[in-house]
């Protein structure tokens, strides 16, 4: 035993001498930027190391094996190791702190007894710095460990070896106190390691790509994700991420882009302890992702907040917890403007852009569109905050490298698709496979004959379904899923009914119980109402999906499809761009969206839904072409290259750029024309149109002439580029509200008229103001005879208000009879706004959406869309009025109206409607079942909740509902605690002593 111990000590001494040599080598390399030491400190440190080594050697020479000598040996070893740890460079110190924290965690998990000490047969040194102990100076030079990436790898390589040694090392004698001081700050060490970017970018026994293992467990339970794709692992290891540089990654649809973004967002709030933002193009996707983040927020202790429509406070409320903000481009842009104004943008560590190709969306008819808003928002972030990292993910783009230059970002591309896609085109009865690799222009090389479609149709069935849609669907359903994209909403319903009319009654027995539960849920949500088409189709596992459905119906149908209760959806193109609903086969009913021929982006989005990861090895898409005139277009469609993303700032509508100028000056990002030129030089527009000159002076003068801006010239300055720019009060109202300049004049006149002659005996005047000005005539076709009938039954107060607008019964008679008027267009806008206001007036009564839709002869989905868009527009109006003193009264009134539009139901349901994705039907069902508060739901068991709701919701749905209630309840508690702490805080300048 004595010999063994001596041998161990000799090995220890040799190791320690090696450590000193290595340390001298590294510490002498003062020029290394990552292992830098001030010259005056080097020699004392080496001397201190050598002194400790001498102490160890003295103990060894005595050859005694007493506990006292062991204590001296351990003390000296500890001093040596702590010297190395405490005197290394700043960059590596972070990683060594991680080792300290792991060592402390292991020691505190095992009681320190004499038996524990005796069991230790290894050398008793406590810590070895991977930066200086595991690699010689020569090796470091050869491996390039001085660079951040290689240095990090070197640290990680040594971490497990060191930790294993540490787990078996006893802590002896007086050094226990030293370790206690390390132990007390172990959590801080771990946080600092992650915060400074030396994150683990691989999965290990201790972490999941830098996240706690709890995150991995949630991914497995909620998403069934157990392993990442190779490209995802490769992407997460990119140097740009750890170095906090911007990144764009691009893959085909369904490649798994969102998962990488979610991991990075979670790391930002949990590890880096900074707020993060996830930006989406559509409200529906925001709501879907909100639901997905709730389990992580509840378990990992951060907040998640929705910024879409009228939701989200401006500026964001300060919280003790870090937050992931999920929102639309428009709402996030407003939020970021408020943070720039309050100098709070530095609190945002990461912003992720979903569908980055939205940069190229252009709407020439309006000064406000998502593409322009997204581009300007990104420019502002890069201009104002150097610490906010930008990550964009997108489908394949033709000019992605150009966008990478614009964002100063690394570009990562991959053609990976988890399921192989087989593209087909059907001409008459012939089905051709598309040769996606064909490069020549001959049809023979592009289309390869696959088969001739033959189904056992009767003569009547052939007449009803000449395109064989039912036959093509029946090849995959009911055991696999299928999506049929149709050109119009009416066509969706017709195709769904057609498919079911061909199906055998035996098909109803499949998923019978779940389909009956789905029908019961839809009927309950609609207070006993149910669409006849859905009632007929759902027992067969078929449904339609378009904007004519209510949000409750869409959500229920989407969930049922994902769970396998439904196997076929007949849908419009909006589904392809929205929530992720994959299918074994995608059928495109015709190459048209509405009356327009399908474009390459729409086509790729639709076929991108083909293929379900983990359920099939191949996905199929079939494009049906009937018109001979369309066949030549199809050739170009399937050959089309990726889209070219063009800047929206290059729009011919000058109001687009004027809106940007107003915002830049209002936020004080730019104070002179020269500042504006510098800012715009960094935009995507500047990269794409280098030779195009924009007359900014002219645009600024137009803003001045409109009363939105001021230009102040100094007497000493003759250069217009140095003249000071500022905005007026109404200009401030414009940029803070984000109202499009195209409508600001009309909006101001409406508000001015309302402030002077507001009709207050009903809500109709305020509701009229809240109806959005754009797209009114394209939302739905008004039946003027029906309008005339409704007008005749209106109350005296509303008829009186109509008179203020210049509308009378005679006006409607002229429209119903087709009598020409000189001001038809203006009259139509006013009449349409009033009709919409009448619908809103019924909804806030409150009245069931189905009843309102029936009364006004419009679809229930359009009624709900009107409600949602009016609520959002009301928010913008209130922001506009808040910045104009003449509209102070309207500010308060509009906030009341906004609450009514957000909650068009009885007061007792309001708190339940705060739970994500809980709509009126579900809230009423919960209330009637006795779940009247958030706490009741948050503390319920899923089985109990499912039983109380009489099986109208699945077990998974109950878990999701409970998690949502827990999140909202926790946020309310945190908000009250934060408010209480704020009340107790004494300003520094008032503190005494």
N, C-alpha and C positions, 0 to 999 in steps of 0.2 A: 504493500500500500504506500509505504514511504517513497519507494522508488518511483512508483507511478506518479505520485504527487510532484516529486522533484522533476520528473520528465515534463510534467505539465507546466511547471514553473519555468523550465528552460525554454520550452516552446513559447511561453508567454513573453519571456525576456526577449527572445529573438523577434517575436512579432512586434514588440514595443520598439526595439531598435530599428526595425524596418519602418515602423510608423514615423519615427523621428527623421530618418533619411528621406522618406517620401514627403514629409511635412516641410523639411528644409528645401527640398527641390521645388515644391509648389509655392511656398512662401517667398522664395527668391525670385519668382517670375512676376515681378511687380508690374510689368507692362501688360499682363493679361487683364482685359477689361472685366472679366467675370471672376477673377481671383486676385483682386487688387488689394495691396496692403500699403499703408503709409510707411515710408522708409524708416521713420523713427520707431515704429512698432515691431519691425521684423526681428531685430536682434533680441530684444527682451523676450519675445515669444519663444524663439528658439532656445534661449537660455532656460526659460521656464520648463520647456519640454525636457531638456537634458537633465535638469535638476530632478524632475520626477523620475526619469529613467535611473538616475544614480540611486535614488531611494529604493527603487525596486531591486536594483542589483545588490545593494547592501543587504536587504532582506534575504535574497537568494543565497548570498555567500555564507550567511550564518547557518544555513541548512536546517534550521529549527522548524518545527511544525506545530507550534503552539497557536492557540486561538488569537493571542495578542499579536503575534507576528503576522498571522493571516489578516488581522484587522489592519495592520500597518501596510501590508501589501495591497489590500483592497483599496485603502485610502489613497495610496500613491497611484494606483492604477486609475482610480476614479478621477484624481486630480489631473492626470495626464490626458485622459479622454475628454474631460470637461474643458481643458485648455485648448485642445484641438477644436472642440465644438464651438467654444465661445470666441475663438480668434480667427475663424475662417471668414471668407468673403461674404458680403451681404446677400448676394444671389444664392449661394449654396447654403447659407445659414437657414433659409426657409425650409429646405429639404431636411436638414439635420434636426430641426425642431420637430418635424414629422416623426423622425425616428425616436426622439425623446418621448413624444406623446404615446407612441406605440409601446415603448418600453415600460412607461408608467402604467399603461392600461394592463399590460400583462402582469406586472408585479402586484398591482392592487387586486388582481383577480385571484392571487395565490397567497395564503397566509405565510409569513416569513417565520419559520421555526428552525430549530437546530437540525431537525430531520431533513428539512428542505435543503439546508446548507450541505449536509453530508451527502445528499443525493447528487450534488453537482460535481461531475467528474471533468467538466470542461474548464478551460482557463477562466479565471474569475474577472476578466476585464468586462467592463460594463457596456461601453458604447464604442463603435467604430464608425467614424465619419466616412460615408461612401465617397465623398468628394476627395479625401486625402489619404484614406487608409487602404482602399481597395485597388488603387491604380497608381503606378509610379508616374513621376513627372514625364518620363520619356513616353510611356504609354499614352498619357493624356495628349501629348503633343502629336503623336502618331494618329490617334483616333479623332483628333479635332474636338476633344471634349470641352475646349474653351468656348465653343459656340453653344448657344442656348439649347438647341435641339439635342446635340450629342451629349452635352453635360447632363441634361435631364435623363437621357437613356442610361448614362453611366450610373446616375443616382438610383434609378429604378432597378437596375441590374443588381445592385448591391443590397437593396432594401430588404429582400427576403432573407438573405444570408445573415445579415446583421440582426434582424428581428428574431431569427431562430436562436442565435447565440444569446441574445438578450433575455429570451424567455426562460433560459436555464441559469441565469446569473443571479446569485444572491446579493442582497444589499446588506452590508455589514457595518456595524459600529456607527461612528459619528456622521457618516455620510448620508444617513437616512434623512437628516434635516435638509441637506442639499437637494435630495431627490424630491422631497415634499414640495419644495419651492417650484421645482420643474413640474410636478404633478398638478399643482394648483393652476398652472397656465397651459395645460395640455390641450385643452379645447381651442384656446387662442392660437397655439402653434399650428394646429391642424387647419384652422380657418385661414391663417396667414399663408400657409403653403398653397392652398387652393387659390387664394385671392391673387397671388403674384403670378399665376399662370402655369406653375409646375403641376398641372393636373394629370391624373392618370387617364390616358386616352384609350385604355383597353379594359376589357372585362377581367376581373380577378376575383379571388375569394373574398376580398375586402370591399370591392366597389364595383359599380356597374357604369363603366365609362365615366368615372369621376363622380358618380352619384351614389348615395347610400343604397344598400341592397334592397331596402324597402321599395325603392322606385322600380327595381327589376321585378319584384313580386307583384306590384300593381300592374305593370305592363303584361305580365303573364296572366293575371286574373281577369283583367278588363279587356285586353286586346288579343290574348292568346299568343303573344309574342315571346318566344323563348330564345331566339337567336337572331342576330342581325345579319343582313346580307353582306357579302364581301365589300361591295361598294360603299355601304354605310359605315363599316369599320374603317375603310380606307379614308373616307371623307372626314370622319371624326378625328383621324390622326394627322390631318393636314396641319402644317406648321402655322398657317395663317390664323388658325383658331386659338392655339395657345399663345401666339404673339399678338392676339387681339387685332388682327387686320381684317379688313372687309373681305367677304367671300360671296361668290355667286356659284350655285351648283345647279346643273340642268340635266334632267332626265325625261324620258317619255312618261306619259300619264300612267299611273299605277305602279311607278317604280319604287315607291316607299320614301319619297322626299320628306313628307311631313314628320316622320318618326325622328329623323336627324334633327329637324328644327325643334321638336319637343324636348329632346335630350339637352340641346344647347340652352334652351329657355330655362329648363329646370336647373341646370348648372349655374346659370346666371343669378337666379334668386337664392339658391341654396348654398352654393359654394362661393361665388363672388360677392354675394350679398348686395346685389343691386337690382333695381326694378328692370323689367323687360317688357317689350311690346311685340305682339303678334298681329300683323295687319292682313286683312282679307278683303276681297272685292265685294262679297255679298253678306247680308245680314244672316241668311240661313246657315252659312258656314261658321260664322262667329258663334252662333247659338250651339251648333254641333260641337265645336271645339271646346266651348265653355263646359259643356257636360263632360267631355273627356278629361279636362284638367281638375275637376272637382275632387276625385279620389286622391290625387297627388297633393292638392292643397290641404285637405283635411289631415292627411297622414304626415306630411313633411313640414307643415307649419308656415305656409306662405298664403297670400291672398290672391284671388283671381277676380277680375272685374270686367264687365262687359261695357264696351263703348260702341253702341250701334243705335241708330234711330234717335230716340229721346233719352236713352240710357247713358249714364256716365256723367259725373260731376265735372264742371269746368271752373277753375283748374282742379286737378285731382286732389282729393282729400288726403292730407298727410296721415300716414299710418305707421304704427310701430313695426308691422310686418312688411317684408318685401312683397311686391305685387307683380303679377303678370297681367298686363292689360290686353284684352282681346277686342279688336274693333275693326270697323270699316275704314277705308282710306279717308273718307270725308270727316268722320268723327275724330279719328286719331290726329288728323292734321290740325283740327281746332284745339285738341288737347295739347299738342306740341307747341302751338303758338302761345298758349297760355303759360307753358313752362318756360319758353324763351323770354316772355315778358317778365316773369318772376325770377329769372336767373336760376331756374330749377332743372334745366335740361341735363346737367351733369349727373342727376340722380338716375337717369336711364342708361343702363350699361349695354343693353343689346336691343336692337329692333330687327325683327325678322319679317320679310315681305313675302307673302304667299302670292303666287301668280305674278311674278315680276314683269312678265310680258304685258301686263296691264299698262305699263308705261306708254305703250303704243296706241292705247285706246283714244280715239279722237272724236269729238262731237262738235262739228263746226257750227251747229245751231245754237250753242250755249257757251258762255264764257266760263262755265264751271263744268269740268268733266274729270273723271277719275284719273286718266292718264296724266294730264297736266298737274293735277293736285299731287299725285304721287311723285312726279319728277321734282317739283318745287319743294315738297316736304323733305326729300332726300338731300337736295342741295342745301336747305337750311340746316339740317343736322350736321352735314359735313363742314359747313361754314362756321357754325356756332360751337359745336362740341367735338373736341378731338378724342374724347374718351369713349364716345358711344360707337359701338361696333355695329356695322350694317351687314346683314346676311340676307341674300335674295335667293329664292328658289323658283324655278320656272320650267315649263316644258321647253322643248328644243326651240332655239331662236337662231335665225340666220346671222344676226350681228351681235351675238353674245359677247364676243371679245371687245366690241366697241362699247357695250354697256359696262363691261369690266373696267375699261379705261375711265369711263365717266365716274364710276363709283370708287376708283382706285382700289379695285378688288382683285383677288385671285379668282380665277375661273376654273371650276371643276366640271367636266362633262363626262357622261357615261351613257351608253345606249342600252343599259340593262333594263330588262322587263321580266318580272318574276314568272310570267306565264307567256308562252309564245303566242303571237297573234297571227291568225290566218285571215287575210282580207279576201273577200269575195264580192263579185258584182253579178247581179242577175239581170240578163236581158231576155225578155219573154220567158221561155221555159228553160233557157240555158243558164247554168251557173258557171262562172269563170273565176279561177283563182288569180289574184293580183300578184304579179311578180314584182315585188318592191325593189328588187335589185336591178331591174331593167333600165338601161341607159339610152336605148335607141328610141326612135319615134314610131316604130311600126307596132300596130296593135297586136300582132301575133306574139311579139316578145313581151308585151306588157300583160296580156290576158291569156291564161292557159285554161283550156276547157276542163272543167272538173266533173260535171254531170248534167244530165237532163232531169228536171224536176217532174216527177210523176206521183200523184197522190190519188187514192181511190175516192175521188169526188163523185157525187151525183151531179146530174145536169144542173139542178138548182144550186148546189154548192159551188159549182164552177162559175155560174152566173154571179153569185154573191161575192166570190173570192177569186177573181181571175189571176191575181198576183200570187196565189198560194201562200198567203201569210199564215193562215191557220196550220197548213201542213208543215211549214218551216218551223213554226213555234212548237208543234206537237213532237218534233224530233228531239227536243231537249226537255220539255216540261212533262210531268210535274217533278221529276227527280233532279233536274237542274233548273237554273234560272234563266230568264230571257227578258230583254228590254226591246220594245218596239218604239222607235222614234217616229213621231207623226208631225205633219206640217202645221197642224192647227189643234186648238183645244177640242173642238167638236169632233175632229177626226180621231183623236185619242179615245173618246167615249164610244164612237162608232166601231172602231177596231176592237176594243175590249168586249163590246157586246157581240160582235161578229165571232170572235174566237170562242166565246162561251156557248154560243148557239150551235157550234159544231161539236162541242165536247160531249162525251158520253156521261150520263148521270153518275156512273160509278166513280168518276173523278172527284165528286163531292165528299167521298169518304176519306180522302187524303187530308190530314191535318184538320179533321172535322172539329175537334174541340177548340183548337186555337182559332180557327176561322169564325166559329160562333162567338168566341170571346171578343174577337176583333169587331164584329158587327155590333155586339153589345156595347163595346167601348165607344164606337163612333156614334151610336144612338144616344148614349148617355151624355157624351160631350156636347151633342147638339140638342139636348133637352127633348129627346123623343123624335127628332127629325133625322131622316136618312135618305141619301140620294138613291133613287130607284135603280140607277145603273150600277152603283156599288153594291146595292142589296142583291142584285141579280148575279154580279160577277164574282164577288168575294168567295162564295161557297166553292167556286171552281179554282180558287187560288189566283184570280186575275183582278186587277184594278187599274185605274187610270191615275195619272199624276200630272197636274198642271196648275197654273195660277188661279184657276177657278175654285180650287179647294181652299178651305180654311186652313190656318196654321195647325190647328188640332188634327184635322184630317190628314194633312201631309205628313205630320210627325208620326201618327199612328200607322199610316201605310208604309212609310219608310222603315220603321222598326219591324213591322210584320214581314216585309220583304227580306231584310237582313237576317231575321231569325228563321226564314224558310217557310213561314206561314203562307206567304204569297210567293208564287213562282214566276209570274209574268206581270210586267208593268207596261202600259201604253202611255208614253210620255212625250212632252215637247222638248225642244233643245235646251231649255233652261236647266233641266235635270243634269245634263252632261257637264255644265259649268258649275254646278252647285255641289250638293252633298255627294259623298262617294257611295254609289250603289252599283257594284260590279255585277257582271252576268256571264254565264257560260257563252251565250250567243247574243249579239246585238244586231237587230234588223232595222235598217233605215228605210222607212216606208216609201219615201220619195226623196230625191235630191233637192228638196225645197224646205225653207223655213219661212212660213207664211207664204208670201208671193215671191220671195227672193231666192235665187239659186244659192245653195249651200256654199259657204266659203271654206277654204282649207282648215282654218282654225276650228270651226264648228265640226267639220268632218272628223278631225283628229280627236277632238274631245269626245265625240260620240263613240267612235271605235275604240277609244282608250278605255271604255268601261268594260270591254270584252275580256274575260279571264278572271277567275277568282283564285287568288293565292291560297295554296294549301288544299283546294278542293278540286282543281283540275290542272292538267299539264298544258292545256291549250285553250285559247279563247278564239271565237269566230265572229266576224262581222260580215253582214250581207247587205249590200246597197242595191235596192230595187230600182231599175230604170225602165220606164215605159216609152217615153217620148223619143222618137228617133232623133229629134233635134238636140236632145240632151246628151246623146252618146259621145259626141265630140268633146263636150265640156267635161265629161267624166274622165277622159284621158288626161286632161290637164289637172283635174282635181286630185287624182291619186298620185300624180307625179309631182305635185306642187311641193316646192321646197319649204323649209321652215319660214315662219313669218319674219318680216323685217320690222323691227320695232322702231318707229319714228316718233320723235319728240312732239308732244302736243303743243309746245310753245311755238311751233312753226305754223300754227293754225292761221288761216286767213282772217279769222275773227279777231280783230285787234283788242277786243275786250278781254281776251284770254291773258295777254301780256299786261294789260293795264291792271287787271286784278292782282297779278303777281307784284307789280310795282307798288301798288297800294299796300300790300301786306309787308313787303320788305322795308318800306319807309316807316310804316306804322310800328313795326317791331324794332325799329332802330338798328336793323341789320345794315341798312344803307342810309347814309345821310347826305350823300352828294351823287350827282350823276356818275362821277368817276367810280364810286362805290358800287353802283348798280352795274356798270360795265364789268367790273372785276367779278362780281357775283355771277352774272350771266355767262361769263367766259368759262365757268366751271360746269355749266349745264350740259345735258345731252344734246340740246339744240345747237350749242356752240360746236360740239364735236362733229355734228352732222352737216352743218351749213357754215363752214369756215369762211366762205367767200361772200355770204349773204350779209348785207348791212341792214340793220334795223334802226330806224330813225327814233331813238329813244326820246330825244328832245321833243319831238312832235307829240308822242304819246303822253309825256309828262305835262305838256301844255294843255292837252285835251282834258287831263284829269284836273288841272287848275281851272279850266273853263267850266268844268262840271261842278266846281265847288267842293271837290274831294281832296285837293292837295294845294299846298302853298310852296312857292319858290322864293327864297330870300337871297338877294344878291348883296354882297358886301361892297361898300364903296371902293375898297381897295382892290377887290378882285374883279377882273374883267372876263376871266375864264368861266364860261357857263358850267363846266364840269365840276367846279368847286363851289357852286352856289348851294346853299343849304336847302334841303328838302324836308318838308313836314306835312302832316295831314290834318285836315279839319276834323271837327267833331263828327260830321256825318261820314267822313272817310274812315274814321276810327270804327264807327258802327258797322260799316261795310265789311272791313277785313275781319273784325272780331266775330261777326255773325256768319261769315262765309257765304253770304247771299250773292248770287250771280249778278254782275253789273248790268246784264241785259234787262233785269226786272226791278232793279233798285228804284228807278224813277217811279214806276207804277206802284211798287210797294209803299214808297214814301207818301205818295198821294192818297192811297187807301188809308194809311195810318193817320195822316193829317186830317182827312175827312172824318174818320172815326173818332179822333180826339175832340173834334168840334161838335159832331152831331151823332154821338154814339147812342144807339138804341139799346136801352138797358132793361126793358121790360121782358126780355127773353135772351137766350144765349145766341140767337141766330146771327147777329151782327159780328160778334167775335168769332164764331165758327166760320162765317163767310171769309173773314180775313185770313183764317188759318188754312184755307184750301190752297194747295200749291198752284202757282200760276202756269207752270209748264205742263205740257202733255195732257191737258184737260180734255181736249176734243178727241184724243186717240185712246183714252182709257176704256170708254164704252160708248156705244151708239145710243143716244137718248131717243126714246119713243115719245115724240112730241105730243101725240094724242093722249098718251098715258100721263105725261107731264101736266097737260091741261086739266086732266081729271083730278090729279093730286092737288093742283093749285086751287081748284074750286073747293077743296075740303080744308084748306089751311086756316089757322086761327087769324083773328083780326090783327094781332100784333105782328105776325109774320108777313101778312099781306101789306101792312103799312110799311114794313121795312123794304119789301120788294118795290114799293112805290118810290122809296128813297133812291133805289138803284135804277129807277126808270123802267121797271118791269110791271106790266099789267096783264090782265087776262087777254087783252087785245094783242099784246106782243106774242103770246103763246098761240093764239088763234092764227096769227099770220105765219108762224113757223109750221103749225100743223097743216095748214092749207097750202103751204109753199108759196105764199105771197112774197114777192121780192122786196128787199129793203136796201137802202143805200149803205147802211152801216152793219151789214150782215155779220161780218167777222167779229166786230166789237160786241155786237149783241149776243152772238153765240157764246163768247167767253163769259160774259156776265151771267147769261142764263145757265150755262154749265156750272159755274161756280155756285150759284144759288141752289141748283139741284143737288150738288155735292153737300152743301151746307145743310140742306134739309135731311139728307141721309144721316149726317153726323148728329144732327139735332135729335133724331130718333134713337140713335145708338147711346147717347149719354142720358137717356130718359130713366133707366136703361131699358133696352128692348133686345130680344134675341136677334142675332145676326141673320138667322134664317127668315125670320118674320120681316125684317127690314129689307132683305134682298127680294123677297116676294112682293112686298108693297111697292118697291121702286123698280121692279122688273129688271134687276141686274143680278149677276151671279154673286153667291155668298163670298167667294174669294176676292172679287173686286171690291166688295163692301169692306172687307177686312184690310185689303191693301190701301184703300182710301183712308181708313182710320189710321193705319200705321204711318203713311206718308204725311198726313195732316198733323199728326202728333210730332213728327220730326220737324216739319216746317214751322210749327208753333214754337219749338225750341229755338230755331234760328231767328224767328221774329222777336222773341223775348230778349235774345242777346243783342239784337239790333236796337230795340227800344231802350234797353238798359243803358246804352251809351249816348242817348239823346234825351236831354232834360225835358224837352217839350212833350215827350211820350212817357213820363214817369208813371202816370196812372195806368196806361196800357201795359206797362211792364208787369205790374201786380196782377192785373186781370188775365193776361196771357198765361201767367204761371198757374193760375187757377184752372184755366181751360186745358192746359197741358195735362194737369193731373186728371181731369175728367176724361180726356182722350186716352190717357194711359190706362185708366181703370174705369171702363164703361160698365162696371158691375156694382153690385151692392157693396157697401162699406166693409162688411164683415169678411169679405173674400180678399180684400186688398193685401193683407199680410201673406196669405197663401200664394197669391199671384207673384210674389217676389221670388219664389223658388224657381230656379232656371227651368224653362220649358214646361212649366205648369200653366195651362190655359184655363179659361173659364169653366169648361165642363169638368175637368179634373178637380179644380178648386172647390166647386160646388159639391162634387162627390165626396171629397175629403171632409168638408164642413159637415155635411149631412151624416157622415159616418162617425162624427165626434172628434175628428182631428182639426181643431179650430185654431191652434197656435203652432208656431214653428217648433216649440219645445216638444209638443205632443208627437209631431212627426219625427223630429230628430232623435228622440229616445225610443221610438217604436222598433219592434223586430219586424223584419221583412215578411215573415210568415203571418204575423198578426195583422199587419197592414193589408196584405193580400187577401186575407180572410174577411176583414172588415169591408173591403171594397168589392167583395163578392166575385173575386176572380176576374174582374174586368181589366186587370193589369198583371203582367207577368212578374215572376219572382225577381228577375233581373231589373225590371222596371221599378219595382218597390225599393230595391237596394239603391238604385240611382236617385230615386225621389228622396229617400232618407238622407243620402249623402248631400244632396242639394240643400235640404233643410238645415243640415248641420253646418254647411258652409255659410249660409246666410245668417244663421244664428250666431256663429262665431264672429262674423264680421261686425254684427251689431254690438256684441259684447266688447270686441276690441275697440270699436269706435267710441263707446262710452268710457272705457278705460283710458284711452288716449285723451279724451276730452277732460277727464278728471285729472290726469297728470298735467295737462296744460294749465288747468286752473290753479294747480299747486306751484307751478313754476314761477319763480321770482326773477324778473329781469336783472341781468348782471349789474346794470348801473344803479340798481336800487338796493343791492345787497350791502349789509353793514358788517364791518369787521373783516 
